[in-house]
C-alpha cells in the first residue's frame, strides 16, 4: 500500500457526497479557499439497490443502503485507487474504485458495505474489466451476511416490502398534493429533521423533509448568495431505459437529487428558447461549495417560515459542526458569501435578523469575498462627539423633536435653546396646513405624550449625529442642493421621578453600559407604538441604543400598541379660531365666558403678551392677549427677552384663563395664570411690559397686583424702565406708540379687493427696482417637459401674466386634480406676490423660479383703510365701493402716502390673495392731499367704526374729522344712506364693565 501510494497510484481525498448505496463524490485535498476538483466514483465489484427515479419506486433496502454508506463516509478523509474502465455503449466512461477510510486496509468501504448486507457482489459477467484482487473476500463476506440475514438479506417476513419507501409525488418528480404554504403554516416554529440532497447555490437547497420524504426546494431565510448562472443546455438527459452502466440511483453521473424537475412558469420564461449560457456571479461557486461542505448529504434541522405558490419553502437551516449547532445563513453572511435580504429576513426573529445584519456589515467593513470591491454608499450623516449637555425642556415641536434650554448657556442668549431630534426614530408627522400636508394618525398623541412627560423637566442629552437634509422641493436625500439644512440628532434621557410623582412604570430604566441613568425618551415612545425605529442604511449613523429601540418596537407590535393597533385611530376635532373671522370668534365668546376660569394649554408664544391657546373643554384653539399688559413689539428692545421668558415659563404648560372680550381681529383678551401666578404680573415685575390702565382697570383681574408689579420694576429701573425718571413718563393709560411719529409708506396701489382692502407697492425702494430688473433680464426657455417641473401648492414660480405677457413671480394657490399636471393645458391658480392680483394660468405659462430672485419677499403689501367699515363684495354697495376705490387709486402715475395706524398679524403668513399681515392705513394722495377714506365716506360707500371709550386723543381727533364727511353723506342721502340712517350691528360694541375682583 505504501509503495503504491508513493508511486502515485493511490490518491487522497474527502467524501463530499453520497448519491447512492455504492456511489461516492470525492473531492481533492487543497489548501486555502480554492475549490478542489472532484470525482464521482462507484465502488468496485459491488452493486447496491437502486433508489427511485422519476415516477418510479425504490428497490427494497435502497434507502437503508444509501443511509449506511452516507453515515459511514460523509465528510471523512479517504484513500482511493481507480480502476480503468472502457466507455460503455452510451459513450460515458465510469470510474470504479477501491476506497479505504483513512487509508487503512481494514476499512475497505466495499467490504464494509457487503459485510453489513447493504450491497451484493457483482456477477463475473457484470464486472467487465474491473480489476479487484479482493473479489473472493467480498464473496465470502456476502455469504456470511446472507447466512446472518443482515441488511437486504433479511429473512424476516415482509421485510423487503417494508423496506420500500412510500414516496410522495414531490420525491418522484411532481408536486401534486403538496402545499408548501400550508406545510410552513402547520410547522412554523418547529424544528424539522431533513437531509440535503442537492445544493443549487449557496442559499438554495433541495432537501428531503423527514419522515414524509417530501422533496422540496428550500431558500435560506434572510440571505441571498450569488447566482450560479445558467447552462446553455440541459444538464441531464434521462435515459428511459435506465442503463445499468450508470451509478446506482443516478443518471449520467449526476445524483438523483440533481435530476431536473419540471420547470416552473417563471423558470420557463427565464430560460426561454435561447441557448446562451449565463456565467455564475462572482463568488457564486465559492458560496455553493461552502454550503455543500457543511450540508450536502448531511442531517440538518429546518425551521420553516413560509411557502410560495411554486411550492418552495423558505426558512432557516441549522447544521452540526463538530458538536456545535450553526446557522447556515449567519455563516454565509459572516464569510462574505451572501447578502442580507429584507423580504425573507423580516420573517425571522429580531435576534436572528440583528445577527445577520451585523454579520453582513462586518463582512462589508472587512471587504470579505463578495464585498472585496465594496464602496460604502454616500451618507449625509456625520457623527457628533463630546456634545453632551443637561437642560430643561422648553418646547415639544413634534413627537420626535424637542427644544432644550442648555443649563450652561446664560438665559436670554440666542444659543440657550437647542433643538434636538430624537435619534433613530420617526413619529407620525404633525402636518402643515399652510402647505396642505395633513396630520398623520397618532401624531397628536405622540406630541402630547412628550408634552406631559418632558415640559419643564430636567433631561440629559447625548448628541450623536447630524444629517444634512434638503429643503423645498428636493425630496431626494441623495441629491443635496445648496438649499439644505443640517439637523442634529441625539438621545434624551429623563431622570426617574420618585414614586408617586408620575414615575413611568411601563418603561424600565435602562442600565446599558455607558448610558445615562433614567428613561430613554425615544424608547418610551416606541414601546407605546407612538413612533417607529428608522431602518438605517449600511454605514449610516444611528442611535447608540438602536438595539433597545428595535426590541421596543417588536414589543409594541406584539402588543398592538398605538399605531400598530388594528382599531381606528383617535379622532380629534379642534376648531382653529385663530384663522377664523372676527365675527366667528365673537360667536364663541359666550361659551368661553360661561365658566369663570378655563383650563388651557399654551401652544405657541406669538409675542411677550400674545399667545395661541388650546382649550380642550371647548375643543377650540384661540389667539389670546393679556388684558392691559403690553410688551415691546417685534424688533424693539427687550421684545425677544420677553418672548424667551414666556417660552421658559408657560409654553406648552397647563394654564388657566379668564376671557373678558374679543377684539375685531378675533383675538380674545383676558388674564392668564400658571400655577396660580398671574403671568401679566410676571412680565411687569421683570420690567418687560407696561401696564395700560386705559384698557379698563375695573375689568382686569388682579389689576392692583399688576400695578404694584409695574411700580416695583420702575423703582428698580429694570429693562424697559432703565432710563425711567419719576414724573417724566408718558401719562399712564397712553400707548407708548402715541408719542412716536407714525410710519408713512410712499406707495402705489396695485390691486383693489372688496371690503376696503387693497395691495400697495412701495415707491423708491431699491428692492423693487432690483427685482424688476432681474426679471426683465431672465432668459425664459421653452415650456417645461411634463414631469420635469411639478409645482406644488405654496411653491414660488415664474408665471406669465395674461394681460401683458410679462413674466412675474407668483405663488401657487391651487393645483389641478391629482396635484400633478398631465397636460400643458392643465390650469394652476397663481397669486402674483409683487402685485397682489390672482389669476388662473396653464402649465405652459409656468417656469421654475431662479434662486437669484427666490429669497426676496413679495413686494405687494396688503392694506385696509383704517377707521372705516367698507361693505364686502357680497354686501349691498360692496361692488360700488370697490369700483369707486379703484377709480380713486388705480392710476399708473398716482402715488399715495399710506400712514400706518395699526398692524394686524392675525392673518399669518401669505398663502394667497387676502392673506398675511394687514396694514391699517390712512391713504392720502401725494399731490392733492385728498384723503381716500374721506372720499368714500362722503360718497356713502363706507361708514366709520364705532368709537371705544379708551380711544386715545389722537384717534378721537381723526374720528371727529371723518365724522363730518359721513354726516354730509347722511344729509344728502348718498350711497348706503339713501333710505336714512342704517341700523348698525354691534360688532364693535365695547365690552361690558367687569365688576371688581374680590369676595362676593
Beta strands, then each sheet from edge to edge (+ up, - down):
strand 1: 11-20
strand 2: 23-28
strand 3: 38-43
strand 4: 46-47
strand 5: 77-83
strand 6: 96-101
strand 7: 120-121
strand 8: 192-201
strand 9: 204-209
strand 10: 214-220
strand 11: 223-225
strand 12: 250-251
strand 13: 254-255
strand 14: 299-307
strand 15: 313-321
strand 16: 324-327
strand 17: 338-340
strand 18: 381-383
strand 19: 388-398
strand 20: 401-406
strand 21: 417-422
strand 22: 425-427
strand 23: 458-470
strand 24: 484-494
strand 25: 519-520
strand 26: 531-533
strand 27: 575-576
strand 28: 598-605
strand 29: 610-615
strand 30: 620-626
strand 31: 629-631
strand 32: 654-662
strand 33: 667-674
strand 34: 677-678
strand 35: 689-691
strand 36: 744-752
strand 37: 757-762
strand 38: 796-800
strand 39: 807-814
strand 40: 827-832
strand 41: 838-842
strand 42: 846-848
strand 43: 860-865
strand 44: 868-869
strand 45: 896-904
strand 46: 918-925
strand 47: 943-944
sheet 1: 1+ 2- 3+ 6+ 5- 1+
sheet 2: 4+ 7-
sheet 3: 16+ 15- 10- 9+ 8- 14+
sheet 4: 11+ 17-
sheet 5: 12+ 13-
sheet 6: 18+ 23- 19+ 20- 21+ 24+ 25-
sheet 7: 22+ 26-
sheet 8: 27+ 30+ 29- 28+ 32- 33+ 34-
sheet 9: 31+ 35-
sheet 10: 36+ 37- 43+ 46+ 45- 36+
sheet 11: 41+ 40- 39+ 38- 42+
sheet 12: 44+ 47-
end
